[in-house]
Amino acid sequence: MTGEVRTGAPGPANGSATALPGPVLAALLGQTLISAGTHLAARRATQDVDALSLVTLRILLSAAGYVAVLAALKGPLLPPRQTWRWWLGFGFLAGPINQGFFVYGLSRSKASHAALLYALTPAGVYLLSVLRGRERPTPARLAGIAVAFAGVVALLLGRGLGEALGPLVGDLFILGAVGAWVIWTAESRAMAVTHGGLRTAGWSLMAGAVWCVPVAPFVVKLDAFLAAPPIAWACLAYLVLLTSMGSYALWNYALSRTEASRVAVFANLQPVATALAAWALLDEPIGGELVVGGALVLLGVRLAQR
């Protein structure tokens, strides 16, 4: 689907892990904080506007923002022609599938469920990378993922099995979004190494917008947006500027500097960050399950990075 790309990214040799560079760690922590707000913003926005309308407008506005940013920078505005098929394919995953399934799932589920399901990202990325022969299985990495996922389970089940199951249909759509995110994360690293994180994120969303343009006149309900309260517009702005532009760029910057599995493991921090954001913004109490689960998640991330 694509031409030759350079895959010799900076990173540990012979499968041995080293500490993450400061800028990469800062980018991943920033992306985690933005993602915590993403779950809350998307859930709140779907209370006022249709999910399909919201995600279509989000992708189109994000792509327009990336066009403006890339046009102002030195370098190509569009990817090399021989890679266009790749961008269209994986742009469909990053845009309509990932964002569409995520927003629609959230409209029928809960922000905490979305954060917990996205914590499956590192396991999926690592296993896919192993199957593709890009990484070798190591006990420390597997142990770190297992411990972090145990923290997610503690967070999920700490409030009772009935609440953990939740609205099943919404959770299944979110799980589909997670699957798309896993594939895109694992497969886009070579592009991030070659073209940089900003252009990889921008070109992915621009390709995603290509799929949305033909259907936009039929699914975007502008009258509903015009009638929506200011909080809905604020949530849309958050999803466009901070999530689709800021968070995607930070994620791809990290992918350009280290292995996909080391980047993906930071998704395990999202349930903790989301719970803290819900406590600060929605006055949701912090229970023992957050303390225990959060400690396990942090320990697992540390082990996986070693």
C-alpha positions as semicolon CSV with decimal commas, in nm:
position;residue;x (nm);y (nm);z (nm)
1;M;0,000;0,000;0,000
2;T;0,292;0,234;0,039
3;G;0,637;0,308;-0,087
4;E;0,952;0,244;0,109
5;V;0,973;0,426;0,440
6;R;1,262;0,463;0,675
7;T;1,204;0,260;0,990
8;G;1,535;0,312;1,163
9;A;1,392;0,517;1,447
10;P;1,606;0,613;1,741
11;G;1,557;0,353;2,008
12;P;1,716;0,079;2,210
13;A;1,920;-0,181;2,029
14;N;1,869;-0,555;2,051
15;G;1,534;-0,514;2,226
16;S;1,686;-0,362;2,544
17;A;1,480;-0,080;2,691
18;T;1,624;0,250;2,810
19;A;1,461;0,536;2,996
20;L;1,234;0,751;2,785
21;P;1,383;1,089;2,688
22;G;1,238;1,384;2,878
23;P;1,056;1,540;2,580
24;V;0,893;1,206;2,489
25;L;0,780;1,149;2,847
26;A;0,642;1,504;2,866
27;A;0,456;1,455;2,536
28;L;0,296;1,131;2,657
29;L;0,194;1,277;2,991
30;G;0,043;1,576;2,812
31;Q;-0,142;1,345;2,577
32;T;-0,276;1,151;2,875
33;L;-0,412;1,465;3,039
34;I;-0,578;1,576;2,715
35;S;-0,730;1,228;2,668
36;A;-0,883;1,241;3,016
37;G;-1,063;1,559;2,917
38;T;-1,156;1,406;2,582
39;H;-1,374;1,141;2,744
40;L;-1,557;1,405;2,948
41;A;-1,593;1,654;2,661
42;A;-1,725;1,398;2,414
43;R;-1,971;1,257;2,666
44;R;-2,099;1,604;2,753
45;A;-2,129;1,717;2,390
46;T;-2,341;1,417;2,290
47;Q;-2,601;1,524;2,543
48;D;-2,682;1,825;2,324
49;V;-2,597;1,722;1,966
50;D;-2,619;1,409;1,752
51;A;-2,308;1,188;1,778
52;L;-2,267;1,137;1,402
53;S;-2,301;1,510;1,340
54;L;-2,049;1,585;1,615
55;V;-1,781;1,346;1,490
56;T;-1,815;1,451;1,126
57;L;-1,781;1,819;1,212
58;R;-1,491;1,738;1,444
59;I;-1,296;1,557;1,170
60;L;-1,361;1,827;0,909
61;L;-1,261;2,112;1,141
62;S;-0,951;1,921;1,260
63;A;-0,841;1,860;0,901
64;A;-0,890;2,229;0,818
65;G;-0,679;2,321;1,120
66;Y;-0,399;2,089;1,011
67;V;-0,408;2,232;0,658
68;A;-0,360;2,579;0,804
69;V;-0,075;2,468;1,033
70;L;0,113;2,268;0,768
71;A;0,070;2,546;0,511
72;A;0,239;2,786;0,754
73;L;0,535;2,553;0,812
74;K;0,823;2,464;0,588
75;G;0,785;2,132;0,414
76;P;0,522;1,950;0,209
77;L;0,153;2,018;0,262
78;L;0,055;1,677;0,124
79;P;0,220;1,334;0,164
80;P;0,417;1,176;-0,123
81;R;0,184;1,061;-0,398
82;Q;0,300;0,698;-0,377
83;T;0,176;0,681;-0,017
84;W;-0,174;0,821;-0,074
85;R;-0,339;0,478;-0,066
86;W;-0,182;0,415;0,274
87;W;-0,305;0,747;0,412
88;L;-0,657;0,692;0,280
89;G;-0,672;0,348;0,439
90;F;-0,530;0,439;0,775
91;G;-0,694;0,782;0,771
92;F;-1,023;0,593;0,759
93;L;-0,916;0,407;1,073
94;A;-0,795;0,719;1,256
95;G;-1,093;0,932;1,156
96;P;-1,435;0,781;1,078
97;I;-1,376;0,446;1,253
98;N;-1,182;0,548;1,562
99;Q;-1,349;0,882;1,627
100;G;-1,690;0,779;1,496
101;F;-1,715;0,461;1,703
102;F;-1,571;0,641;2,006
103;V;-1,819;0,930;2,005
104;Y;-2,119;0,713;1,922
105;G;-2,020;0,462;2,190
106;L;-1,984;0,739;2,447
107;S;-2,332;0,864;2,364
108;R;-2,461;0,530;2,493
109;S;-2,203;0,459;2,763
110;K;-1,991;0,642;3,020
111;A;-1,663;0,835;3,011
112;S;-1,513;0,601;3,272
113;H;-1,596;0,299;3,054
114;A;-1,424;0,457;2,754
115;A;-1,108;0,530;2,953
116;L;-1,100;0,176;3,089
117;L;-1,148;0,018;2,747
118;Y;-0,873;0,235;2,597
119;A;-0,644;0,090;2,862
120;L;-0,645;-0,223;2,646
121;T;-0,437;-0,031;2,388
122;P;-0,089;-0,135;2,507
123;A;-0,172;-0,505;2,513
124;G;-0,312;-0,487;2,163
125;V;-0,025;-0,282;2,022
126;Y;0,240;-0,498;2,183
127;L;0,084;-0,825;2,066
128;L;0,038;-0,688;1,713
129;S;0,400;-0,570;1,707
130;V;0,517;-0,912;1,822
131;L;0,306;-1,087;1,559
132;R;0,446;-0,855;1,290
133;G;0,802;-0,934;1,404
134;R;0,880;-0,575;1,501
135;E;0,938;-0,649;1,868
136;R;1,040;-0,948;2,071
137;P;0,839;-1,058;2,375
138;T;1,016;-0,972;2,700
139;P;0,909;-1,077;3,052
140;A;0,940;-0,724;3,190
141;R;0,718;-0,571;2,922
142;L;0,455;-0,846;2,957
143;A;0,463;-0,814;3,337
144;G;0,422;-0,437;3,318
145;I;0,121;-0,465;3,087
146;A;-0,034;-0,731;3,312
147;V;0,011;-0,525;3,629
148;A;-0,125;-0,211;3,464
149;F;-0,425;-0,400;3,331
150;A;-0,485;-0,542;3,681
151;G;-0,509;-0,182;3,796
152;V;-0,768;-0,116;3,528
153;V;-0,969;-0,417;3,646
154;A;-0,948;-0,291;4,004
155;L;-1,082;0,046;3,892
156;L;-1,359;-0,119;3,694
157;L;-1,478;-0,375;3,947
158;G;-1,423;-0,160;4,255
159;R;-1,766;-0,003;4,206
160;G;-1,943;-0,331;4,145
161;L;-1,986;-0,573;3,858
162;G;-2,324;-0,433;3,761
163;E;-2,182;-0,088;3,694
164;A;-1,879;-0,239;3,521
165;L;-2,096;-0,412;3,262
166;G;-2,281;-0,090;3,186
167;P;-2,463;-0,024;2,860
168;L;-2,323;-0,302;2,644
169;V;-2,392;-0,156;2,300
170;G;-2,199;0,163;2,371
171;D;-1,910;-0,032;2,516
172;L;-1,891;-0,254;2,208
173;F;-1,864;0,051;1,981
174;I;-1,591;0,194;2,204
175;L;-1,412;-0,141;2,185
176;G;-1,425;-0,113;1,806
177;A;-1,267;0,232;1,834
178;V;-0,994;0,084;2,052
179;G;-0,922;-0,181;1,789
180;A;-0,885;0,086;1,520
181;W;-0,658;0,290;1,748
182;V;-0,440;-0,016;1,817
183;I;-0,391;-0,091;1,447
184;W;-0,328;0,272;1,359
185;T;-0,077;0,316;1,643
186;A;0,119;0,003;1,552
187;E;0,117;0,061;1,176
188;S;0,174;0,438;1,165
189;R;0,506;0,440;1,349
190;A;0,712;0,405;1,030
191;M;0,536;0,710;0,886
192;A;0,592;0,904;1,208
193;V;0,963;0,821;1,195
194;T;0,989;0,927;0,831
195;H;0,766;1,234;0,825
196;G;0,747;1,344;1,189
197;G;0,464;1,334;1,439
198;L;0,288;1,653;1,330
199;R;0,258;1,559;0,962
200;T;0,161;1,201;1,043
201;A;-0,124;1,324;1,262
202;G;-0,223;1,595;1,015
203;W;-0,219;1,377;0,706
204;S;-0,417;1,106;0,887
205;L;-0,694;1,350;0,980
206;M;-0,686;1,513;0,637
207;A;-0,731;1,168;0,480
208;G;-1,010;1,097;0,727
209;A;-1,182;1,418;0,616
210;V;-1,177;1,296;0,255
211;W;-1,413;1,017;0,363
212;C;-1,637;1,260;0,552
213;V;-1,684;1,529;0,286
214;P;-1,933;1,333;0,067
215;V;-2,161;1,251;0,362
216;A;-2,127;1,578;0,556
217;P;-2,427;1,752;0,391
218;F;-2,649;1,461;0,497
219;V;-2,528;1,405;0,855
220;V;-2,413;1,742;0,992
221;K;-2,712;1,907;1,157
222;L;-2,605;2,270;1,180
223;D;-2,942;2,377;1,320
224;A;-2,885;2,153;1,621
225;F;-2,541;2,306;1,677
226;L;-2,679;2,659;1,647
227;A;-2,942;2,576;1,907
228;A;-2,693;2,400;2,139
229;P;-2,572;2,570;2,459
230;P;-2,222;2,725;2,476
231;I;-2,088;2,423;2,664
232;A;-2,147;2,207;2,355
233;W;-1,941;2,447;2,143
234;A;-1,669;2,450;2,407
235;C;-1,660;2,069;2,403
236;L;-1,637;2,068;2,023
237;A;-1,349;2,317;2,038
238;Y;-1,174;2,094;2,292
239;L;-1,216;1,787;2,071
240;V;-1,084;1,970;1,764
241;L;-0,799;2,182;1,902
242;L;-0,673;1,980;2,196
243;T;-0,766;1,620;2,110
244;S;-0,752;1,585;1,731
245;M;-0,472;1,838;1,684
246;G;-0,277;1,855;2,010
247;S;-0,318;1,500;2,141
248;Y;-0,271;1,330;1,802
249;A;0,044;1,533;1,736
250;L;0,192;1,449;2,079
251;W;0,111;1,078;2,034
252;N;0,277;1,066;1,694
253;Y;0,578;1,263;1,815
254;A;0,631;0,994;2,078
255;L;0,583;0,722;1,813
256;S;0,858;0,882;1,606
257;R;1,098;0,850;1,899
258;T;1,033;0,508;2,053
259;E;0,857;0,174;2,002
260;A;0,480;0,169;1,962
261;S;0,432;-0,061;2,262
262;R;0,619;0,179;2,494
263;V;0,400;0,463;2,374
264;A;0,076;0,267;2,396
265;V;0,129;0,162;2,758
266;F;0,056;0,520;2,864
267;A;-0,307;0,455;2,772
268;N;-0,321;0,274;3,106
269;L;-0,293;0,611;3,279
270;Q;-0,616;0,735;3,121
271;P;-0,859;0,571;3,367
272;V;-0,678;0,737;3,657
273;A;-0,657;1,073;3,482
274;T;-1,023;1,052;3,379
275;A;-1,132;0,970;3,733
276;L;-0,931;1,265;3,868
277;A;-1,082;1,496;3,604
278;A;-1,431;1,372;3,690
279;W;-1,360;1,439;4,058
280;A;-1,235;1,791;3,988
281;L;-1,503;1,889;3,735
282;L;-1,804;1,674;3,821
283;D;-1,755;1,625;4,196
284;E;-1,742;1,248;4,159
285;P;-1,591;1,093;4,475
286;I;-1,254;0,919;4,473
287;G;-1,291;0,576;4,631
288;G;-1,054;0,304;4,735
289;E;-1,070;0,145;4,391
290;L;-0,901;0,454;4,246
291;V;-0,620;0,443;4,501
292;V;-0,550;0,071;4,454
293;G;-0,608;0,067;4,080
294;G;-0,412;0,386;4,024
295;A;-0,113;0,251;4,216
296;L;-0,113;-0,068;4,007
297;V;-0,144;0,128;3,684
298;L;0,150;0,352;3,773
299;L;0,360;0,051;3,876
300;G;0,274;-0,131;3,554
301;V;0,367;0,167;3,338
302;R;0,698;0,192;3,521
303;L;0,772;-0,179;3,472
304;A;0,682;-0,167;3,104
305;Q;0,912;0,130;3,046
306;R;1,201;-0,061;3,203
